[in-house]
Amino acid sequence: MGKPGPITQAKRNRERSRQERKQEKQEKRSLRKEQKKERPRLTDDGVDPDLAGIRPGPQPPQE
């Protein structure tokens, strides 16, 4: 069994970019998690803000 070849600069660059992408994703996840905590769940009258004004069935066209 021979010795492994030298680590090339290209591989180092790939690994570094992979770690940077992983770090960026983790930062985005934590930012979204914080924003989700700050977002109100219900309005004052107890209605979900995403569903406010929506009725069951076909919706009237927005003009």
N, C-alpha and C positions, 0 to 999 in steps of 0.2 A: 504494500500500500504506500503510495507516494504522498508527499506533502502537498497540502492545498496551495494553489497558486496565490500570488499576491493580490491583495484587494485593490481593485482598480479605482481610479479617481471617479469614474462614472458610477460605479456601485456606491461609493461614498455619497455622491451627489443624490442618487436615487433614494438612498436611505434617509438622508437629511431632509429631502423634500417630502418624503412619506411621513416623517416625524412632524414636520411643520404642518402638513395638512391635518394630521391627527390632532395636533394642538389647536388649530383653528376650529375644527369641528367641535372639540370639547368646549372651547370658548363660546361658540354659537349656541350649543346646547344649554350651557349655564345661563347665557343671556336670555334665551327663550323661556327657560324655567323661571327666572326672576320676573320677566314680563308677564308670564302667566299668573304668577302670584298677585301681581299688582292689578290685574284686570278684574273688574267687578263681575261677579257671577250673575247677579240679578239686579234689575233696576229697583227703584224705590217701591214700585207697585208690584213687585214680585214676578216680573216678566223677564225672560231671557232676552238680552239685547239683540242676539242674532235672529231671534224668531219674532221680534216685535212687528206687528202689522201684517203678518202672514196668516192667511186663512187656509183651512183644508180645501183641497180641490184646485182647479185651474185658477191661476192668478190673473188679475186684470192686466192688460198691457200698460207699461209705463210710458207716459208721453212726455 
